[in-house]
Structures are given as C-alpha cells and as structure tokens.
Amino acid sequence: MSKKYILLLLASATLGLTSCSPFQVKSDYAETANFNMYKTYKLRIDDLKLNDIDKDRVLNEVSKQLQTKGLQSSDNPDLIVNVKANHKKIQDVQSSRPYGMYGWGGPYGWGVGMSRIWTQNYNQGALTVDLIDAKSQKLVWQGIGSGISVDSPKSKQKQIPEIVAEIMANYPPQRGK
C-alpha cells in the first residue's frame, strides 16, 4: 500500500470521527488582532455561574488548553480569559409512523391506524470562552460550544473536557479559512 493511500485513509477517518461530535462549536475573531503577540493569560470568573465542581472542571480544562497553545498564566497578562456558562430547557418531540390495517375501500379508504408521540425534556448547557486583549480591553476571540448534558453528572464529567478542547481547537484562528 502506498503512503498516499494510507494518509488519505487516516485523513478521512479523522474527518469522520470529528464530524460525529455531539457538540455544536463555533468561533469568531477580530481580523486586526495579532495572536502571535499573546503569551500570557489570566482567568476571570465573574460570569461563571456554575457549582464549584463544574467550575473547577471548566477552569482547569481551559487553562490546560491554553497552556498547550503556549500561553502561561500571569498576574500581568496579555489576554484576559472570561468564561461563561448557561443552559436552556429542551423539549424533544418524536413520533412514530402510523401503523395499523387498511379498512374498506383499499389503501385510500376508511381504516384503523395508530401512531405514537413521546416527548423528552432535558437541559442543555453551553460554554462561551472570551479572550480579551488586556491592553485595549477589546474582545479578540470568542469560542462557543453547546450540547452538554447538564442533567447527568457523569455525562458532564466526561463532556466538559471534550467541549472545551473542541472550542479551543479553533484558537489561534487560521486566517483565510
């Protein structure tokens, strides 16, 4: 097998796996920002309305992701990192196709049929990571991710690191893409 074929197979497998994410992630950035000059950060948690367990999970993962990007925590930072969390109630309504038997007059006549409708209510969480230039106090990058299963502690424990990693995968932004 040629190396080209193996690389193509690996690339398509990676694309297939990343497109199966349960999260919706997007980001935006200021075109004028020079992301190469940012070397340090400081976390600001004023807007992070979470319980202490989830707050630690989110902040530890954000710090870990920033450090893998080459940034270091500092009291005199280049970037201020503001993390926000929210959730919304979702009502998922599903129905099954009608089933039953035909009655009089063939397939378009009178008959008996049934269908099922069921609903599921749950809370879905979202995280927003704002990176603010410390000197100008202007937002230079924002990443948003939603789809966290807020009602399940076990799911949150697994999903928080995953969604933060997906959000921060878009930083620093690739210009022109």
RORO-738050 format. One record per residue: chain; x, y, z of N, C-alpha, C in turn. Coordinates in steps of 0.1 Angstrom, whole numbers, plus 5000, padded with zeros to 4 digits. Layout:
REC chain n.east n.north n.up ca.east ca.north ca.up c.east c.north c.up
REC     A      X       Y    Z       X        Y     Z      X       Y    Z
...
# end
This chain:
REC chain n.east n.north n.up ca.east ca.north ca.up c.east c.north c.up
REC     A   5008    4988 5000    5000     5000  5000   5009    5012 5000
REC     A   5005    5022 4992    5013     5034  4991   5011    5043 5003
REC     A   5020    5052 5006    5019     5061  5017   5008    5071 5014
REC     A   5006    5075 5002    4995     5084  4998   4981    5078 5002
REC     A   4980    5065 4999    4967     5058  5003   4965    5058 5018
REC     A   4975    5055 5025    4974     5054  5040   4971    5068 5046
REC     A   4978    5078 5041    4975     5092  5046   4961    5096 5042
REC     A   4956    5093 5030    4942     5096  5027   4932    5088 5036
REC     A   4935    5076 5038    4926     5068  5047   4926    5074 5061
REC     A   4938    5077 5067    4938     5084  5080   4931    5097 5080
REC     A   4933    5105 5070    4926     5118  5070   4911    5117 5069
REC     A   4906    5107 5061    4892     5105  5061   4886    5100 5074
REC     A   4894    5091 5080    4889     5085  5093   4889    5096 5103
REC     A   4899    5105 5104    4899     5116  5113   4887    5125 5111
REC     A   4885    5129 5098    4874     5137  5095   4861    5131 5099
REC     A   4859    5118 5097    4847     5111  5101   4845    5111 5116
REC     A   4856    5109 5123    4854     5109  5138   4851    5123 5143
REC     A   4857    5133 5138    4855     5146  5143   4841    5152 5139
REC     A   4836    5147 5128    4822     5152  5124   4811    5145 5132
REC     A   4815    5135 5141    4804     5128  5149   4803    5135 5163
REC     A   4808    5146 5165    4808     5153  5178   4793    5156 5181
REC     A   4790    5154 5194    4776     5157  5199   4775    5172 5201
REC     A   4786    5180 5200    4785     5194  5203   4784    5203 5191
REC     A   4779    5215 5193    4779     5225  5182   4789    5236 5187
REC     A   4799    5237 5179    4810     5246  5183   4813    5256 5172
REC     A   4814    5269 5176    4818     5279  5166   4827    5289 5173
REC     A   4834    5297 5164    4843     5307  5170   4843    5319 5160
REC     A   4848    5330 5166    4849     5343  5158   4861    5350 5163
REC     A   4867    5359 5155    4879     5366  5160   4880    5380 5153
REC     A   4887    5389 5159    4890     5402  5154   4901    5401 5143
REC     A   4898    5405 5131    4907     5404  5120   4920    5412 5123
REC     A   4919    5422 5131    4931     5431  5133   4940    5426 5145
REC     A   4936    5416 5152    4944     5411  5163   4956    5403 5158
REC     A   4967    5405 5165    4979     5397  5162   4981    5387 5173
REC     A   4976    5375 5170    4976     5364  5180   4990    5359 5184
REC     A   5000    5362 5176    5013     5358  5179   5019    5365 5191
REC     A   5014    5377 5194    5019     5385  5205   5014    5381 5218
REC     A   5003    5373 5219    4998     5369  5231   5005    5357 5237
REC     A   5011    5359 5249    5019     5349  5255   5014    5345 5269
REC     A   5006    5354 5275    5002     5352  5289   4987    5354 5290
REC     A   4981    5348 5300    4966     5349  5302   4963    5350 5317
REC     A   4951    5354 5320    4946     5354  5334   4931    5350 5333
REC     A   4927    5341 5341    4913     5337  5341   4904    5347 5349
REC     A   4893    5351 5343    4883     5359  5350   4871    5351 5352
REC     A   4866    5349 5364    4855     5340  5366   4842    5347 5371
REC     A   4841    5360 5369    4830     5368  5374   4817    5362 5369
REC     A   4816    5359 5356    4804     5355  5349   4802    5340 5349
REC     A   4810    5332 5356    4809     5317  5355   4800    5313 5367
REC     A   4787    5311 5364    4777     5307  5373   4775    5292 5373
REC     A   4785    5285 5379    4784     5270  5380   4787    5266 5394
REC     A   4783    5254 5397    4787     5248  5410   4802    5247 5411
REC     A   4808    5245 5423    4822     5245  5424   4829    5234 5417
REC     A   4822    5222 5416    4828     5210  5409   4829    5213 5394
REC     A   4818    5218 5388    4819     5221  5374   4828    5233 5371
REC     A   4828    5243 5380    4837     5254  5378   4851    5250 5377
REC     A   4855    5241 5386    4869     5236  5386   4872    5228 5373
REC     A   4862    5220 5369    4864     5212  5357   4866    5222 5345
REC     A   4858    5232 5343    4859     5241  5332   4872    5249 5333
REC     A   4875    5255 5344    4887     5263  5345   4900    5255 5343
REC     A   4900    5243 5349    4912     5235  5347   4914    5231 5333
REC     A   4903    5228 5326    4905     5224  5312   4908    5236 5303
REC     A   4902    5248 5306    4906     5260  5298   4921    5263 5300
REC     A   4926    5263 5312    4940     5265  5315   4949    5255 5308
REC     A   4945    5242 5308    4952     5232  5302   4953    5234 5287
REC     A   4942    5238 5281    4942     5240  5266   4950    5252 5262
REC     A   4949    5263 5270    4957     5275  5267   4972    5272 5269
REC     A   4976    5264 5279    4990     5260  5281   4995    5252 5269
REC     A   4987    5243 5264    4991     5235  5252   4993    5244 5240
REC     A   4987    5256 5240    4989     5265  5229   5001    5274 5231
REC     A   5008    5272 5242    5020     5280  5245   5018    5292 5254
REC     A   5006    5294 5259    5003     5306  5268   5006    5301 5283
REC     A   5010    5311 5291    5013     5309  5305   5004    5318 5314
REC     A   5000    5313 5325    4992     5321  5334   5001    5332 5340
REC     A   4995    5344 5342    5002     5355  5347   4993    5365 5354
REC     A   4999    5373 5364    4991     5383  5370   4991    5396 5362
REC     A   5000    5397 5352    5001     5408  5343   5000    5403 5329
REC     A   4987    5399 5325    4985     5391  5313   4984    5399 5300
REC     A   4986    5392 5289    4983     5398  5276   4968    5396 5273
REC     A   4963    5385 5277    4949     5382  5275   4941    5379 5288
REC     A   4929    5384 5288    4920     5381  5299   4910    5371 5294
REC     A   4909    5360 5301    4900     5349  5296   4888    5349 5305
REC     A   4876    5352 5299    4863     5353  5306   4855    5341 5301
REC     A   4851    5332 5310    4844     5320  5307   4830    5322 5313
REC     A   4820    5319 5304    4806     5320  5308   4799    5307 5305
REC     A   4789    5304 5313    4781     5291  5311   4766    5294 5313
REC     A   4758    5287 5305    4744     5288  5306   4738    5275 5302
REC     A   4725    5274 5304    4717     5262  5299   4703    5266 5295
REC     A   4697    5258 5287    4683     5260  5283   4676    5247 5284
REC     A   4663    5248 5286    4654     5237  5286   4650    5233 5272
REC     A   4652    5220 5269    4649     5215  5256   4637    5205 5257
REC     A   4627    5206 5248    4617     5196  5247   4618    5190 5233
REC     A   4621    5177 5234    4623     5169  5221   4610    5161 5219
REC     A   4603    5164 5208    4591     5157  5205   4594    5147 5193
REC     A   4590    5135 5195    4592     5125  5184   4579    5117 5182
REC     A   4577    5112 5170    4565     5104  5167   4569    5092 5158
REC     A   4561    5082 5159    4564     5070  5150   4554    5071 5138
REC     A   4557    5064 5128    4549     5064  5116   4536    5057 5120
REC     A   4525    5060 5114    4512     5053  5117   4513    5039 5113
REC     A   4507    5031 5121    4506     5016  5117   4492    5011 5120
REC     A   4489    5001 5114    4475     4995  5116   4471    4987 5104
REC     A   4459    4986 5101    4454     4978  5089   4445    4987 5081
REC     A   4444    4983 5069    4435     4991  5060   4421    4986 5062
REC     A   4412    4994 5060    4398     4991  5062   4391    4989 5048
REC     A   4380    4996 5047    4372     4994  5034   4377    5004 5024
REC     A   4376    4999 5012    4380     5008  5000   4394    5008 4997
REC     A   4402    4998 5000    4416     4998  4996   4425    5007 5004
REC     A   4436    5010 4999    4446     5018  5007   4442    5032 5009
REC     A   4432    5038 5002    4428     5051  5004   4414    5053 5010
REC     A   4409    5042 5015    4395     5042  5020   4396    5044 5035
REC     A   4386    5039 5042    4385     5040  5057   4393    5029 5063
REC     A   4398    5032 5075    4406     5021  5081   4410    5026 5095
REC     A   4418    5017 5102    4422     5020  5115   4437    5021 5115
REC     A   4443    5031 5122    4457     5032  5123   4461    5039 5136
REC     A   4473    5037 5140    4478     5043  5153   4492    5049 5150
REC     A   4495    5059 5158    4509     5063  5159   4512    5067 5173
REC     A   4525    5068 5176    4529     5071  5190   4536    5085 5189
REC     A   4534    5093 5199    4541     5105  5201   4546    5105 5215
REC     A   4559    5109 5217    4565     5110  5230   4574    5122 5231
REC     A   4576    5127 5243    4584     5139  5245   4595    5136 5255
REC     A   4606    5143 5254    4616     5142  5264   4621    5156 5267
REC     A   4621    5159 5280    4625     5172  5285   4639    5171 5291
REC     A   4648    5180 5288    4661     5179  5294   4667    5193 5293
REC     A   4678    5195 5300    4686     5208  5300   4699    5206 5292
REC     A   4701    5215 5283    4713     5215  5275   4722    5227 5279
REC     A   4735    5224 5282    4744     5235  5286   4753    5240 5275
REC     A   4758    5252 5277    4767     5258  5267   4778    5266 5275
REC     A   4790    5267 5268    4801     5274  5274   4805    5284 5264
REC     A   4809    5296 5268    4815     5307  5260   4828    5310 5266
REC     A   4838    5311 5257    4852     5315  5261   4855    5327 5254
REC     A   4857    5338 5261    4860     5351  5255   4875    5354 5258
REC     A   4883    5358 5248    4897     5362  5250   4897    5377 5247
REC     A   4901    5384 5257    4901     5399  5257   4915    5404 5258
REC     A   4919    5413 5249    4932     5419  5249   4933    5428 5262
REC     A   4942    5425 5270    4943     5432  5283   4946    5447 5282
REC     A   4954    5451 5271    4957     5465  5270   4945    5473 5264
REC     A   4939    5468 5254    4928     5476  5248   4915    5473 5254
REC     A   4914    5462 5262    4901     5458  5268   4890    5454 5257
REC     A   4895    5449 5245    4886     5446  5234   4886    5431 5232
REC     A   4875    5425 5229    4873     5411  5226   4881    5408 5213
REC     A   4890    5398 5214    4898     5395  5201   4894    5381 5196
REC     A   4889    5372 5205    4885     5359  5201   4874    5354 5210
REC     A   4864    5347 5204    4853     5341  5211   4850    5327 5206
REC     A   4849    5317 5215    4845     5304  5211   4833    5300 5219
REC     A   4823    5294 5212    4811     5290  5219   4808    5275 5216
REC     A   4805    5267 5226    4801     5253  5224   4789    5250 5232
REC     A   4780    5243 5225    4767     5238  5232   4765    5224 5230
REC     A   4757    5218 5239    4753     5204  5237   4757    5196 5249
REC     A   4760    5202 5261    4764     5195  5273   4752    5190 5280
REC     A   4752    5177 5284    4740     5171  5291   4741    5175 5306
REC     A   4734    5186 5309    4735     5192  5322   4729    5184 5333
REC     A   4719    5176 5329    4712     5168  5339   4719    5156 5344
REC     A   4730    5152 5338    4737     5140  5342   4751    5143 5347
REC     A   4754    5142 5360    4767     5145  5365   4778    5136 5358
REC     A   4776    5124 5355    4785     5115  5348   4788    5120 5334
REC     A   4778    5125 5327    4780     5130  5314   4788    5143 5314
REC     A   4785    5152 5324    4792     5165  5325   4807    5162 5327
REC     A   4810    5152 5336    4823     5149  5339   4831    5146 5327
REC     A   4825    5139 5318    4832     5135  5305   4831    5146 5295
REC     A   4820    5153 5294    4818     5162  5283   4825    5175 5285
REC     A   4826    5180 5297    4833     5193  5299   4847    5194 5293
REC     A   4855    5184 5296    4869     5185  5289   4868    5183 5274
REC     A   4858    5175 5269    4857     5174  5254   4852    5187 5248
REC     A   4842    5193 5253    4837     5205  5247   4847    5217 5247
REC     A   4854    5218 5259    4865     5229  5260   4876    5226 5250
REC     A   4880    5213 5248    4890     5210  5238   4885    5214 5224
REC     A   4873    5211 5221    4867     5214  5208   4866    5229 5205
REC     A   4862    5236 5216    4862     5251  5215   4876    5257 5212
REC     A   4885    5252 5220    4899     5258  5219   4907    5253 5207
REC     A   4902    5243 5200    4908     5238  5188   4908    5249 5178
REC     A   4899    5258 5179    4898     5269  5169   4907    5281 5173
REC     A   4915    5280 5183    4924     5291  5187   4939    5286 5186
REC     A   4948    5294 5181    4946     5306  5174   4939    5304 5161
REC     A   4931    5314 5156    4924     5312  5144   4933    5311 5132
REC     A   4929    5302 5122    4936     5301  5110   4931    5311 5100
REC     A   4938    5321 5097    4934     5332  5088   4932    5327 5074
REC     A   4921    5332 5068    4918     5328  5054   4911    5315 5053
REC     A   4907    5309 5064    4899     5296  5063   4885    5299 5067
# end
